[in-house]
């Protein structure tokens, strides 16, 4: 049985359909949630009646991508992997299905990591990639309800770069 390690306390202000404001721990500014594009269309909210904001679904997808990228970065740093070029970046794609009862549900998230390292770091990079998802708290919280996959776009070259750093 696990023990509570942290309790996140968040205040939400409903600003009227379709917007909410969230006050998150340690953030100086609140975050606005709303709708845009296909999500607004799904809820039949006319485009000229609201200011578009990222939806809560977007934040969940970004959270998965951010946590997994940070965890991968931490696994690389723990192995002393030096990154070249732009360091470690990721492209995150979330797919949201409309279920039979007309509810939008995140079904799939795919993350493509982009990094460059020296060729002699191959074993370290592959080991970090192999184990990182199992150490990511958001990944473990969302799966198996959401299929989360990752892909490695990795270029091996002689680099003088930065040591990877992660927040997980």
WOGI-V32821 format. One record per residue. N is the residue number from 1. RES is the residue in one letter. PSI is psi in degrees with one decimal (NA if undefined). Layout:
n=N res=RES psi=PSI
n=N res=RES psi=PSI
//
This chain:
n=1 res=X psi=131.9
n=2 res=X psi=162.6
n=3 res=X psi=149.0
n=4 res=X psi=123.4
n=5 res=X psi=-23.2
n=6 res=X psi=142.3
n=7 res=X psi=119.1
n=8 res=X psi=122.0
n=9 res=X psi=117.8
n=10 res=X psi=138.9
n=11 res=X psi=134.3
n=12 res=X psi=130.8
n=13 res=X psi=122.0
n=14 res=X psi=121.3
n=15 res=X psi=9.5
n=16 res=X psi=150.6
n=17 res=X psi=127.5
n=18 res=X psi=19.8
n=19 res=X psi=144.8
n=20 res=X psi=153.8
n=21 res=X psi=131.8
n=22 res=X psi=132.8
n=23 res=X psi=109.3
n=24 res=X psi=152.9
n=25 res=X psi=137.3
n=26 res=X psi=-7.0
n=27 res=X psi=133.0
n=28 res=X psi=-34.2
n=29 res=X psi=142.9
n=30 res=X psi=164.1
n=31 res=X psi=135.4
n=32 res=X psi=133.1
n=33 res=X psi=144.7
n=34 res=X psi=-139.8
n=35 res=X psi=167.2
n=36 res=X psi=162.3
n=37 res=X psi=-126.8
n=38 res=X psi=-28.6
n=39 res=X psi=-43.1
n=40 res=X psi=-42.8
n=41 res=X psi=-43.0
n=42 res=X psi=-43.1
n=43 res=X psi=5.6
n=44 res=X psi=43.9
n=45 res=X psi=117.1
n=46 res=X psi=136.2
n=47 res=X psi=-29.9
n=48 res=X psi=9.3
n=49 res=X psi=3.5
n=50 res=X psi=159.1
n=51 res=X psi=124.6
n=52 res=X psi=138.8
n=53 res=X psi=158.4
n=54 res=X psi=142.5
n=55 res=X psi=160.7
n=56 res=X psi=-34.0
n=57 res=X psi=-40.1
n=58 res=X psi=-40.5
n=59 res=X psi=-36.0
n=60 res=X psi=-43.9
n=61 res=X psi=-44.4
n=62 res=X psi=-37.3
n=63 res=X psi=-42.8
n=64 res=X psi=-46.2
n=65 res=X psi=-42.1
n=66 res=X psi=-42.8
n=67 res=X psi=-44.1
n=68 res=X psi=-39.5
n=69 res=X psi=-42.4
n=70 res=X psi=-39.5
n=71 res=X psi=-41.4
n=72 res=X psi=-44.3
n=73 res=X psi=-40.8
n=74 res=X psi=-39.1
n=75 res=X psi=-37.3
n=76 res=X psi=-45.8
n=77 res=X psi=-40.4
n=78 res=X psi=-20.7
n=79 res=X psi=6.1
n=80 res=X psi=25.8
n=81 res=X psi=126.3
n=82 res=X psi=128.4
n=83 res=X psi=148.2
n=84 res=X psi=-175.9
n=85 res=X psi=-123.9
n=86 res=X psi=13.8
n=87 res=X psi=-134.0
n=88 res=X psi=123.3
n=89 res=X psi=166.9
n=90 res=X psi=144.6
n=91 res=X psi=130.4
n=92 res=X psi=130.6
n=93 res=X psi=121.4
n=94 res=X psi=133.9
n=95 res=X psi=126.8
n=96 res=X psi=121.8
n=97 res=X psi=154.0
n=98 res=X psi=115.8
n=99 res=X psi=171.7
n=100 res=X psi=-30.0
n=101 res=X psi=15.9
n=102 res=X psi=23.6
n=103 res=X psi=134.3
n=104 res=X psi=130.2
n=105 res=X psi=131.0
n=106 res=X psi=123.7
n=107 res=X psi=-34.0
n=108 res=X psi=139.6
n=109 res=X psi=129.5
n=110 res=X psi=131.6
n=111 res=X psi=129.0
n=112 res=X psi=115.4
n=113 res=X psi=140.9
n=114 res=X psi=123.5
n=115 res=X psi=161.1
n=116 res=X psi=132.3
n=117 res=X psi=169.8
n=118 res=X psi=147.5
n=119 res=X psi=-29.7
n=120 res=X psi=-2.0
n=121 res=X psi=8.3
n=122 res=X psi=-51.1
n=123 res=X psi=-40.8
n=124 res=X psi=-43.0
n=125 res=X psi=-46.0
n=126 res=X psi=-38.7
n=127 res=X psi=-43.5
n=128 res=X psi=-43.2
n=129 res=X psi=-40.8
n=130 res=X psi=-37.0
n=131 res=X psi=-14.0
n=132 res=X psi=-42.4
n=133 res=X psi=-38.5
n=134 res=X psi=-14.9
n=135 res=X psi=1.4
n=136 res=X psi=120.0
n=137 res=X psi=-35.7
n=138 res=X psi=-41.3
n=139 res=X psi=-49.3
n=140 res=X psi=-27.1
n=141 res=X psi=-34.0
n=142 res=X psi=-25.9
n=143 res=X psi=149.0
n=144 res=X psi=6.5
n=145 res=X psi=-31.3
n=146 res=X psi=130.7
n=147 res=X psi=113.8
n=148 res=X psi=123.0
n=149 res=X psi=156.4
n=150 res=X psi=159.3
n=151 res=X psi=146.6
n=152 res=X psi=111.5
n=153 res=X psi=96.8
n=154 res=X psi=129.0
n=155 res=X psi=128.1
n=156 res=X psi=124.2
n=157 res=X psi=164.6
n=158 res=X psi=124.5
n=159 res=X psi=148.7
n=160 res=X psi=98.4
n=161 res=X psi=-148.0
n=162 res=X psi=150.3
n=163 res=X psi=133.7
n=164 res=X psi=146.3
n=165 res=X psi=142.8
n=166 res=X psi=161.9
n=167 res=X psi=7.9
n=168 res=X psi=NA
//
